[in-house]
């Protein structure tokens, strides 16, 4: 995720890495979670743009995928919750 945060602001680097080295930005975990969550949709929208199509077409793709998902299937966001209790909640 370094491409997005460039190591973060020095004032936020006050925790240790899993290996015990000082200087880890405390926002790293949040950045990793966010960029992991948006990676697939951003790649899809980039591909649509490269083909001269509207990035908003991603809505139809996700809608089609959701129609085939069962309410008790695991949520696609990786939360560990059932679809009906997470992103599939009305």
N, C-alpha and C positions, 0 to 999 in steps of 0.2 A: 504493500500500500504506500510505499515511500514515494511513488510517483505523484501521489495526491497531496501528501502532507509535508514532504521534504524533511522529515525528522521532527517536525513540529517546532513550537516555540521553546527556546531554552528554559523559560520559567516554568514550563509544564513537565520538565524532565527530572522528576524526583523519586521515581520508583526504580526497582532493579529488574533486570531481565530474568527470565526463568533460569538462566545460567549464573545469576548472581552479579552480573555487571551493572554498575550504576548508570543512570542517565536515560532510562526508558521513559518515553512520554506516556503519561497516565491515560491519554486519550487513544492510545494504540488499539486497545481491545475494541473500543467503539468504532473506530475507523475500519478495522478489519471486518467487523460484523456488517457495517453499512455497505462497504464495497463488495463484500461477498453477496449480499442480498440484491444489489442492483446490477451485478455483473452480467447476468444473462439478458435481462431486458435492455440494457444499454447496448450490448452487442447486436441484439435483434434490431433495435431502432437504427443503429449505425448501418447495418446491412440494408435496411429498407431505404434509408437516405441515399446510400451509394447506388441503389438501383433506380433512383428518381421517384421513389414512392413516399407517401406520407408516413412519418414515424407513428402517428396515431393508429395505424393499422394493427399495432401490437394489441390493442384492446380486443379486437376480434379474435386474435390468436389465443389470448388468455381466456376469453369467454368460451371458445370452442374446447379448450383443455378442461375448463371447469365443468362443462356439461358431462364429461366422461369420468369425473371424479366422484367417488362415493362420499357421503357425509361422514362416515367413520374412518375414511382413509387418513393417513398422516398429512398434516399441512405441508405444502411445498416450501414454506419458508424455513423449515428445519427446526421449528420451535419444539417439536415433540408432541404437540397437541393434535387433537383430531381436527380435520378440516372444518367441521361444523362449529367448533369452538374458537377458531382462530380467524383466518382470512375468509372463510366461508360463512361467517356469522352474518345474519341479515342486518 
